[in-house]
Amino acid sequence: MRTIHLIFFSPTRTTRTTLEAIAAGTGCTPGSVLDLTRAVPPGRPEFGTGDLVLIGMPVYAGRLPALAVERFQKIKGGGAVAAPIVVYGNRHYDDALIELYDLCREQHFRPIAAGAFLGEHSFSTTTLPLSAGRPDAADLEQAAQFGRRLRHAEQRLEKVPGNRPYKDLMQPSGSATSVNPAACSRCGICIAICPTGGMHLTETAAEADPNHCIWCMACERYCPENARSLTHEKVMASAQKLDQLFSERREPELFFST
Ligand SMILES: Cc1cc2nc3c(=O)[nH]c(=O)nc-3n(C[C@H](O)[C@H](O)[C@H](O)COP(=O)(O)O)c2cc1C
């Protein structure tokens, strides 16, 4: 029986949750978990032909987050079979899945299946919920089913949707989440979970560095005081547009070789 390993970048944890449900569905022996969200952990596992590796990343503006790509490029596949998985917030995954598929092959993984799953959009708020609550029970059941099929898959997957060259990367905006200093307790949770390491404590509050922020929203989502928000006009406009144009429920797409 194969050993199953997880590699992911997942600031708001929908990608991680999806991968865990797929892994449980495979029934394979659990192996390593490599969380690239904060950094590339030391003591990286070596993979080989008896391994099945689930590789998951969220979709950012139709591509993979550049930081996730940079960290994943430090991992070697050693010929292990793999399933690239992207998780997106109900708009579309555009070129992110093909980008992850290509990246897997470059790092010497052998893709045998791929999936595009749904997660709550990072820009979702209580006042403007976007793809809220996903992955939900139906998504997780589909993830488990994908895992069950994956267990028996052997053939290399030759094709996934998307275009080469990929669409342009989203440009950094030079803006970050802001904080309400009256609400911030300076607990440091946001500093510990920020994927870029771009937050620091001041005398009054935890501040995010506009030159580092990737808008992943982890600091806002996990702030115990609800002290953080992102009110950049581009984000506000994007959230409104997503609500108006992309609220019809999309379903997971699973790809196996035929
Ligand atoms: C900067 C940014 C850009 C995003 N772009 C897209 C997109 O192009 N299409 C989409 O459907 N969702 C998009 N999303 C939503 C995320 O893909 C989605 O929320 C995902 O579930 C986040 O994964 P995580 O919970 O593992 O961090 C974007 C999110 C962020 C932060």
The ligand as a Tripos MOL2 file, in Angstrom:
@<TRIPOS>MOLECULE
LIG
   31    33     1     0     0
SMALL
NO_CHARGES

@<TRIPOS>ATOM
      1 C1         -5.2770   37.6560   -3.3990 C.3       1 LIG1
      2 C2         -6.3430   36.6190   -3.6570 C.ar      1 LIG1
      3 C3         -6.7690   36.3480   -4.9460 C.ar      1 LIG1
      4 C4         -7.7630   35.3740   -5.1740 C.ar      1 LIG1
      5 N1         -8.1120   35.0870   -6.4700 N.ar      1 LIG1
      6 C5         -9.0730   34.1650   -6.7220 C.ar      1 LIG1
      7 C6         -9.4590   33.8410   -8.0670 C.ar      1 LIG1
      8 O1         -8.8530   34.2650   -9.0410 O.2       1 LIG1
      9 N2        -10.5050   32.9900   -8.2470 N.ar      1 LIG1
     10 C7        -11.2110   32.4660   -7.1910 C.ar      1 LIG1
     11 O2        -12.2040   31.7910   -7.4290 O.2       1 LIG1
     12 N3        -10.8180   32.6910   -5.9070 N.ar      1 LIG1
     13 C8         -9.7660   33.5160   -5.6460 C.ar      1 LIG1
     14 N4         -9.3570   33.7530   -4.3610 N.ar      1 LIG1
     15 C9         -9.9870   33.0100   -3.2480 C.3       1 LIG1
     16 C10        -9.1190   31.8490   -2.7670 C.3       1 LIG1
     17 O3         -8.6720   31.0580   -3.8510 O.3       1 LIG1
     18 C11        -9.9310   30.9720   -1.8020 C.3       1 LIG1
     19 O4        -10.4480   31.7580   -0.7760 O.3       1 LIG1
     20 C12        -9.1690   29.8130   -1.2160 C.3       1 LIG1
     21 O5        -10.1260   28.9560   -0.6300 O.3       1 LIG1
     22 C13        -8.1360   30.2290   -0.1620 C.3       1 LIG1
     23 O6         -7.3800   29.0950    0.2460 O.3       1 LIG1
     24 P1         -6.8290   28.8730    1.7530 P.3       1 LIG1
     25 O7         -8.0450   28.8390    2.6510 O.co2     1 LIG1
     26 O8         -6.1780   27.5440    1.6900 O.co2     1 LIG1
     27 O9         -5.9280   30.0130    2.0870 O.co2     1 LIG1
     28 C14        -8.3580   34.6910   -4.0940 C.ar      1 LIG1
     29 C15        -7.9230   34.9710   -2.7840 C.ar      1 LIG1
     30 C16        -6.9290   35.9190   -2.5620 C.ar      1 LIG1
     31 C17        -6.4540   36.1630   -1.1630 C.3       1 LIG1
@<TRIPOS>BOND
     1     1     2 1
     2     2     3 ar
     3     2    30 ar
     4     3     4 ar
     5     4     5 ar
     6     4    28 ar
     7     5     6 ar
     8     6     7 ar
     9     6    13 1
    10     7     8 2
    11     7     9 ar
    12     9    10 ar
    13    10    11 2
    14    10    12 ar
    15    12    13 ar
    16    13    14 ar
    17    14    15 1
    18    14    28 ar
    19    15    16 1
    20    16    17 1
    21    16    18 1
    22    18    19 1
    23    18    20 1
    24    20    21 1
    25    20    22 1
    26    22    23 1
    27    23    24 1
    28    24    25 2
    29    24    26 1
    30    24    27 1
    31    28    29 ar
    32    29    30 ar
    33    30    31 1
@<TRIPOS>SUBSTRUCTURE
     1 LIG1         1 GROUP 0 **** ****
